[in-house]
Amino acid sequence: MTSVITEITPLSDRDCFYIVERHKTEFVFPLHRHREYELNFIEHGKGVRRVVGDSVEEIGEYELTLIAGGDLEHAWEQGNCTSEDVREITIQFDPEIFSSGLMMRNQFSSIQHMFEQARNGLTFSLAAIMKVYSLLDALPSEIDKFDQFQHFMRLLYDLSLAGDSRILASTSFAHNDADKESRRVQKIKQYVGDHFAENITLEELAEMVGMSPSAFSRFFKSRTGKTVIDYIIDIRLGNAARLLVDTTQNISEICYSCGFNNLSNFNRLFKSKRGYTPREFRTLFKKNKVFV
């Protein structure tokens, strides 16, 4: 699979956020991750391919995505984009500025909730983008730094009220903050992540955390919102999706290397989750693979 680099961002200890506007003809920055939160806006980018965790999608003319997971790999790739003047505004900011007591107050609850969702990557609808477009458009050229910060906070607040944002990476695939999970859930997730290619049974997972299978099933679903089986399938499909895009392995090899023991079942599950068969998915997203 494609390697993931850890980006060292230009954000300094004395700044609340770093903002840059670019006009580009191609996307060449590779798949990467960084501890800073990131809000990325693209204009005239129809056909660009967005990769966030195990989510791979082509974007429309306008794109606005928030990344708030320090270990969540992401990239924007050339894909099928033919525009010769793509505008991109990237805002990177330190999550610690939102960990103060002030940010825990009720007035900021919608922003905090948005950040929780964005641990898996969060993309905003065209309607939401148009609502904040004037703020986005003016932010890079704002001279007064305090006014710029005020407008940035207004931007985040308005986006946090958008009711039609969409989470990108599956909960299973995103590397979420372990501090917020119980040790038993962490242990199971780590094991599944390391052994998804093998046969994993409910009984062995339950034994690992000292529970009966039925009690463990209830416990796991209450903590993750997924059944154990659905979680394992998501992990396997997420890895399969990335192998389809990043490698030349044939589909049968990918099926078995990701823990599926039946090719037709793999095809059926993949299409039900992704909307495409594995072959269609590879054809759609592997073309012109150039990292931004």
C-alpha positions in Angstrom: 0.0 0.0 0.0 1.0 3.7 -0.5 3.2 5.0 2.4 1.8 7.8 4.5 4.1 10.7 5.4 3.8 12.7 8.6 3.7 16.4 7.6 5.5 19.0 9.6 3.1 22.0 9.2 4.3 25.7 9.1 2.1 26.5 12.1 4.2 28.2 14.8 3.7 28.1 18.6 2.7 31.8 18.6 -0.1 31.5 16.0 -3.6 30.2 16.4 -3.8 29.0 12.9 -2.0 29.0 9.6 -3.8 29.9 6.3 -2.6 29.7 2.8 -4.3 30.3 -0.6 -3.0 28.6 -3.7 -3.9 28.5 -7.4 -2.7 25.3 -9.0 -2.9 23.2 -12.1 -2.2 19.8 -10.5 -2.2 18.1 -7.1 1.1 16.5 -6.1 1.3 16.4 -2.3 1.2 12.7 -1.1 -1.0 10.9 1.3 -0.2 12.4 4.7 -1.2 13.0 8.3 -0.5 15.7 10.9 -1.5 16.5 14.5 -3.1 19.8 13.5 -6.7 20.1 12.6 -7.3 21.2 8.9 -10.1 22.8 7.0 -9.5 22.5 3.3 -11.5 24.4 0.6 -11.2 23.7 -3.1 -12.9 25.7 -5.9 -13.1 24.6 -9.6 -11.8 21.2 -8.6 -14.4 18.9 -10.3 -12.9 15.4 -10.7 -10.3 15.8 -8.0 -10.1 12.6 -5.9 -10.3 13.0 -2.1 -8.8 10.2 0.1 -9.6 10.3 3.8 -8.9 7.1 5.6 -10.8 4.4 3.7 -13.1 7.0 2.0 -12.2 7.6 -1.7 -14.5 9.9 -3.6 -14.4 12.4 -6.6 -15.4 15.9 -5.6 -17.5 18.5 -7.4 -16.7 22.0 -8.4 -16.6 23.0 -4.7 -15.2 21.1 -1.8 -14.9 21.8 1.9 -13.6 19.2 4.3 -12.5 19.2 8.0 -9.9 16.8 9.3 -9.7 16.6 13.1 -7.9 13.3 13.6 -4.2 13.5 14.1 -3.6 10.0 12.7 -6.2 10.2 9.9 -4.3 10.0 6.6 -5.7 12.2 3.8 -4.8 13.6 0.4 -6.4 15.3 -2.6 -5.3 13.6 -5.8 -5.5 14.8 -9.5 -8.0 12.1 -10.4 -10.1 13.2 -13.4 -9.7 17.0 -12.8 -8.9 18.9 -16.0 -9.2 22.5 -14.6 -6.1 24.6 -15.1 -6.9 27.0 -12.3 -7.9 25.2 -9.1 -8.2 27.5 -6.1 -7.3 25.9 -2.7 -7.5 27.5 0.7 -6.0 25.5 3.5 -6.4 26.4 7.2 -4.4 24.4 9.8 -4.9 25.1 13.5 -3.7 23.7 16.8 -6.3 21.5 18.5 -5.0 22.8 21.9 -6.6 26.2 21.3 -10.0 24.4 21.6 -9.1 22.5 24.7 -9.3 25.4 27.1 -12.1 25.8 29.7 -13.8 28.5 27.5 -14.2 26.0 24.6 -15.9 23.6 26.9 -18.8 26.1 27.6 -22.3 25.6 26.1 -21.8 28.3 23.6 -19.1 26.2 21.8 -20.9 22.9 22.1 -21.8 22.7 18.4 -18.1 23.3 17.4 -16.9 20.6 19.8 -19.5 18.2 18.3 -18.3 19.0 14.8 -14.7 18.3 15.8 -15.8 15.0 17.3 -17.3 14.0 13.9 -14.3 15.4 12.0 -12.1 12.8 13.7 -13.3 10.7 10.8 -13.1 13.5 8.3 -16.2 15.7 7.7 -17.3 17.1 4.3 -19.8 19.9 3.9 -22.6 20.2 1.4 -22.7 22.8 -1.4 -25.4 24.7 0.5 -23.1 24.9 3.6 -20.2 26.0 1.4 -22.2 28.8 -0.2 -23.3 30.0 3.2 -19.8 30.5 4.4 -18.2 31.3 1.0 -17.8 35.1 1.7 -16.0 34.3 5.0 -13.7 31.8 3.3 -13.1 34.1 0.3 -12.0 37.0 2.5 -10.1 35.2 5.2 -6.6 34.8 3.5 -6.4 38.5 2.8 -7.6 39.8 6.2 -4.9 42.2 7.4 -5.9 42.6 11.1 -5.0 39.3 12.8 -7.6 39.7 15.5 -10.4 40.3 13.0 -9.1 37.3 11.0 -9.4 35.1 14.1 -12.9 36.4 14.8 -13.9 35.6 11.2 -12.3 32.1 11.5 -14.3 31.4 14.6 -17.5 32.6 12.9 -16.7 30.3 10.0 -16.3 27.3 12.3 -19.5 28.2 14.2 -21.6 28.5 11.0 -20.2 25.2 9.7 -21.0 23.5 13.0 -24.7 24.4 12.5 -24.9 22.9 9.0 -27.2 19.9 9.3 -26.1 18.1 6.1 -22.4 17.5 6.7 -21.2 14.0 6.1 -18.7 11.8 7.9 -16.1 10.3 5.5 -13.9 7.5 7.0 -15.6 4.6 8.6 -15.4 4.6 12.4 -13.6 1.4 12.2 -10.9 2.7 10.0 -10.2 6.1 11.6 -7.5 6.1 14.3 -9.5 7.8 17.0 -8.3 9.1 20.3 -7.6 6.1 22.5 -7.9 8.2 25.6 -11.7 8.4 25.0 -12.2 4.6 24.7 -12.2 2.0 27.4 -9.1 -0.3 27.6 -11.2 -3.3 26.5 -12.4 -1.5 23.4 -8.9 -0.4 22.6 -7.6 -3.9 23.0 -10.2 -5.4 20.7 -9.7 -2.7 18.0 -6.0 -3.2 18.1 -6.3 -6.9 17.8 -8.8 -6.7 14.8 -6.6 -4.1 13.1 -3.6 -6.4 13.4 -5.4 -9.7 12.5 -8.2 -8.7 10.2 -6.8 -11.0 7.5 -7.3 -14.0 9.8 -10.4 -15.8 10.9 -11.6 -13.9 14.0 -14.4 -15.4 16.1 -16.7 -13.7 18.6 -15.7 -16.2 21.2 -12.0 -15.4 21.1 -12.6 -11.7 21.3 -15.0 -12.1 24.2 -12.4 -14.3 26.0 -9.7 -11.6 25.5 -11.7 -9.2 27.7 -13.1 -11.7 30.1 -16.8 -11.7 29.0 -19.3 -14.1 27.7 -19.9 -13.8 23.9 -23.4 -12.4 24.5 -22.3 -9.9 27.1 -19.4 -8.8 24.9 -21.6 -8.3 21.9 -23.9 -5.9 23.9 -20.8 -4.2 25.4 -19.1 -3.6 22.1 -22.2 -2.3 20.3 -23.0 0.1 23.1 -19.4 1.5 22.9 -19.0 1.6 19.2 -22.4 1.7 17.7 -21.6 -1.3 15.6 -21.9 -5.1 16.0 -18.7 -7.0 16.2 -19.2 -8.5 12.8 -20.0 -5.2 11.2 -16.8 -3.7 12.7 -14.6 -6.5 11.4 -16.2 -6.3 7.9 -15.6 -2.5 7.9 -12.0 -2.9 8.7 -11.6 -5.6 6.0 -13.4 -3.5 3.4 -11.5 -0.4 4.3 -8.2 -2.2 3.7 -9.5 -3.7 0.5 -10.6 -0.3 -0.8 -7.1 1.0 -0.3 -5.5 -2.0 -1.9 -7.7 -1.7 -4.9 -6.5 1.9 -5.5 -2.9 1.6 -4.3 -1.8 -1.7 -5.7 -2.0 -3.9 -8.8 -3.0 -7.0 -6.9 -5.9 -8.8 -8.5 -9.3 -8.7 -6.9 -9.2 -12.3 -5.8 -5.9 -11.8 -4.0 -7.2 -8.7 -2.3 -10.3 -10.6 -1.2 -8.4 -13.3 0.5 -5.6 -11.1 1.9 -8.2 -9.0 3.7 -9.9 -11.9 5.5 -12.8 -12.8 3.2 -13.0 -16.4 2.2 -15.6 -16.1 -0.5 -15.1 -13.9 -3.6 -18.8 -13.5 -4.4 -19.6 -12.6 -0.8 -16.7 -10.0 -0.9 -18.1 -8.5 -4.1 -21.6 -8.3 -2.6 -20.5 -6.7 0.6 -18.2 -4.3 -1.1 -21.0 -3.1 -3.5 -23.5 -2.8 -0.6 -21.1 -0.6 1.4 -19.4 1.4 -1.4 -22.0 1.5 -4.2 -19.6 -0.1 -6.7 -18.3 -3.6 -7.3 -14.5 -3.9 -6.5 -13.8 -3.8 -10.2 -15.9 -0.7 -10.8 -14.3 1.0 -7.7 -10.8 0.3 -9.0 -11.6 1.5 -12.5 -13.1 4.7 -11.2 -10.5 5.7 -8.7 -7.3 4.3 -10.0 -7.1 6.3 -13.2 -4.5 9.0 -13.4 -3.3 8.3 -9.8 -1.2 11.4 -8.9 -1.0 12.6 -5.3 -1.6 16.2 -4.4 
